[in-house]
Amino acid sequence: MRFARRHVMLACACALTASGGLALPAGAAADTATTGAPTGGTAGPGNAPATTSRGNVALTSSPGALVNRSMRLRGTVPARLAGRTVVIQLLNADGSWTTVAQATADPTGRFAARWRPGRSGRFTLRAAVGSTRQTRATPAAAIGQAHVTVYPSAIATWYGPRSGRVETTACGVSLTKSTMGVAHRTLPCGTRVELFYAGRIVRVPVIDRGPYANNATWDLTVATAGALNFIDVGIDRIGALVLRGR
């Protein structure tokens, strides 16, 4: 792969290898990896904060997070519940809930908490007002939910075609400044990858081989880097999930 390349040291995410798999919670699903080498990329779910509410309790979170990195959760409760404890709980595969954080609603009903996920996957969180004992067994009268994808991380770079040249990738794709895709050393051409950075999510195919420098796992095309808005940053972390069948 001989293209004009700007090796920006980024901590990008490698969720799965070709031989590995990601355990998802009950009810979660991943996309099916494609064959061939399509060049289209799509915006993934949750390019805005994920918010849901039930019983007049709202819970808001970023649509993505990184393993072992603290993420912020916030929300509101009705004024009558100001000063009460808000318990943040994680949905388990068996349908039970585990408390992962808690906060106290302020006089206006707002609350904020932090959660540090220890593994990758797609998760459902809820905010419940009431005692911990109540919410472990059954939901409290007022709850709100949010859905979060947690990604592992790895180093990545980005690259683009040389000006005035028609480039062809190792997967047989014509590379232009608008081509959405990613290079990986071993994943089959066409494998779909979901990338996350600073609240943005895109889904792109593997269209090339590499990278082979800087201990990087992924090499993003200039268009993919632009879609994630990190083309001008230095060292940073993003998330990636190799999409598999249901």
C-alpha positions in Angstrom: 0.0 0.0 0.0 1.9 3.1 -1.2 -0.2 6.2 -0.5 0.7 9.6 0.9 0.4 8.8 4.6 0.2 11.0 7.6 1.0 8.8 10.6 -0.8 10.4 13.5 -0.4 8.4 16.7 -4.0 7.7 17.8 -5.2 5.2 20.3 -7.9 3.5 18.1 -9.9 0.6 19.1 -9.6 -3.0 18.1 -12.5 -4.8 19.5 -12.1 -8.2 18.0 -9.6 -10.1 15.9 -10.5 -12.4 13.1 -10.3 -15.3 15.5 -11.9 -13.7 18.5 -15.4 -12.7 19.6 -17.1 -10.2 21.8 -19.5 -11.3 24.4 -22.7 -9.2 24.2 -25.4 -8.9 26.8 -28.7 -10.5 26.3 -30.7 -8.9 23.6 -27.7 -7.2 22.0 -26.8 -7.8 18.3 -24.0 -6.9 16.0 -24.1 -6.4 12.2 -23.1 -9.1 9.8 -19.7 -8.7 8.3 -19.9 -8.2 4.5 -18.0 -9.9 1.7 -16.2 -8.3 -1.1 -15.0 -4.7 -0.6 -17.8 -2.1 -0.5 -16.5 1.5 -0.1 -19.5 3.0 1.6 -19.5 4.1 5.2 -22.5 4.9 7.3 -23.2 6.9 10.5 -23.8 4.5 13.3 -26.4 4.8 16.1 -26.1 7.4 18.7 -24.2 10.3 17.1 -26.1 12.3 19.7 -26.3 11.5 23.4 -28.5 8.6 24.2 -31.5 9.6 26.3 -34.6 7.7 27.4 -37.1 8.3 30.2 -39.8 6.5 32.0 -41.7 7.5 35.1 -40.5 11.1 34.7 -36.8 10.0 35.3 -34.4 10.8 32.4 -31.0 9.2 31.9 -28.5 10.6 29.4 -25.1 9.2 28.4 -22.7 9.3 25.5 -23.5 6.5 23.0 -20.0 5.1 23.5 -17.2 4.6 26.0 -13.8 3.0 26.3 -12.9 0.0 28.6 -11.5 1.1 31.9 -12.2 4.8 31.2 -14.7 6.7 33.3 -17.8 8.0 31.5 -20.3 10.6 32.7 -24.0 9.8 33.2 -26.5 12.5 34.0 -30.2 12.9 34.2 -33.2 14.4 36.0 -35.9 13.3 38.4 -39.2 14.9 39.2 -39.0 17.8 41.7 -40.8 15.8 44.3 -37.8 13.4 44.3 -35.1 16.1 44.9 -32.6 15.0 47.5 -33.3 11.3 46.9 -30.6 8.7 46.0 -30.5 7.8 42.3 -29.1 4.3 41.7 -27.4 3.6 38.3 -27.7 -0.1 37.4 -26.4 -2.4 34.6 -28.6 -5.0 32.9 -27.1 -8.5 33.2 -27.5 -11.3 30.6 -29.8 -13.1 33.0 -32.2 -10.1 33.3 -31.0 -9.0 36.7 -29.5 -5.6 37.5 -26.2 -4.7 39.1 -25.6 -1.4 40.8 -22.6 0.4 39.2 -22.9 3.9 40.5 -25.2 6.2 42.5 -25.8 9.9 42.9 -28.1 12.3 44.8 -30.6 14.5 43.0 -30.0 18.2 43.7 -32.8 20.6 44.6 -33.7 21.1 40.9 -33.9 17.3 40.3 -30.7 17.0 38.4 -28.1 14.3 39.1 -24.7 13.2 37.7 -22.6 10.0 38.2 -19.6 8.3 36.7 -19.3 4.7 35.5 -16.0 2.9 34.7 -16.8 -0.1 32.5 -14.4 -3.0 32.9 -15.3 -4.9 29.7 -16.4 -4.2 26.2 -19.9 -4.9 24.8 -23.3 -3.3 24.3 -25.0 -2.5 27.6 -28.3 -1.1 29.0 -28.1 1.2 32.0 -31.0 2.5 34.1 -31.4 5.2 36.7 -33.8 4.2 39.5 -35.0 6.3 42.4 -35.4 4.2 45.6 -33.4 2.0 47.8 -30.7 -0.3 46.4 -32.6 -3.2 47.9 -35.8 -2.3 46.0 -34.1 -1.8 42.6 -32.2 -5.1 42.7 -35.3 -7.2 42.7 -37.8 -5.0 40.8 -37.7 -1.6 39.2 -38.7 1.4 41.3 -41.7 3.4 40.3 -39.6 6.0 38.4 -36.8 4.8 36.1 -34.9 5.9 33.0 -32.7 3.9 30.7 -29.8 4.5 28.3 -27.8 2.2 25.9 -24.0 2.4 25.7 -21.4 0.5 23.6 -18.1 0.0 25.3 -15.0 -0.3 23.1 -11.5 -1.5 23.7 -8.6 0.5 22.3 -5.5 0.2 20.1 -3.2 2.5 18.2 -4.3 3.8 14.7 -3.1 6.1 11.9 -4.8 7.7 8.9 -3.8 8.0 5.3 -5.0 9.4 2.0 -4.2 9.2 -1.8 -1.4 11.2 -3.3 -2.6 14.3 -5.1 -3.3 13.7 -8.8 -2.9 9.9 -8.7 -5.5 7.1 -9.1 -4.7 4.7 -6.2 -6.0 1.2 -5.8 -6.0 -0.5 -2.4 -5.0 -4.1 -1.6 -8.7 -5.0 -1.7 -9.1 -3.6 -5.2 -10.9 -0.4 -4.1 -10.2 2.9 -5.8 -8.9 5.3 -3.1 -10.0 8.9 -3.3 -10.3 11.6 -0.7 -14.0 10.7 -0.1 -13.5 6.9 0.2 -14.7 5.6 3.6 -12.9 2.6 4.9 -10.1 1.2 7.1 -7.0 -0.9 6.6 -6.2 -3.9 8.8 -3.5 -6.5 8.5 -5.6 -9.7 8.7 -9.4 -9.0 8.7 -11.1 -10.1 5.4 -11.8 -7.4 2.8 -15.3 -6.0 3.4 -15.5 -6.7 7.1 -17.5 -4.0 8.7 -16.1 -2.0 11.6 -17.9 0.4 13.9 -15.7 3.3 15.0 -16.3 5.7 17.9 -14.7 9.0 18.8 -15.9 11.8 21.0 -19.5 11.0 20.6 -19.4 10.2 16.9 -19.9 6.8 15.4 -19.3 5.6 11.8 -19.4 2.1 10.3 -16.9 1.4 7.5 -15.5 -1.7 5.7 -12.0 -3.0 5.6 -10.7 -1.9 2.2 -6.9 -2.2 2.5 -3.9 -3.9 4.2 -1.8 -2.3 6.9 -0.7 -0.5 8.9 2.9 -1.6 9.3 4.4 1.1 11.4 4.0 2.9 14.8 2.6 -0.3 16.4 -0.7 0.6 14.9 -3.6 -1.8 14.5 -5.8 0.3 12.2 -5.2 2.8 9.4 -8.2 5.0 8.6 -8.8 6.7 5.3 -8.7 10.5 5.3 -12.5 10.5 4.8 -13.1 8.2 7.8 -10.8 10.3 9.9 -12.7 13.4 8.9 -16.1 11.9 9.7 -14.8 11.2 13.2 -13.4 14.7 13.5 -9.9 13.7 14.7 -7.9 14.4 11.6 -6.1 17.3 13.2 -5.4 15.8 16.6 -2.3 14.2 17.9 -2.3 11.2 20.3 -5.9 10.2 21.2 -8.1 7.3 21.8 -11.1 6.0 19.8 -13.1 2.9 19.9 -13.7 0.2 17.3 -15.9 -2.9 17.1 -15.7 -5.5 14.4 -19.3 -6.3 13.5 -20.3 -9.9 13.4 -23.5 -11.8 12.7 -26.3 -12.1 15.2 
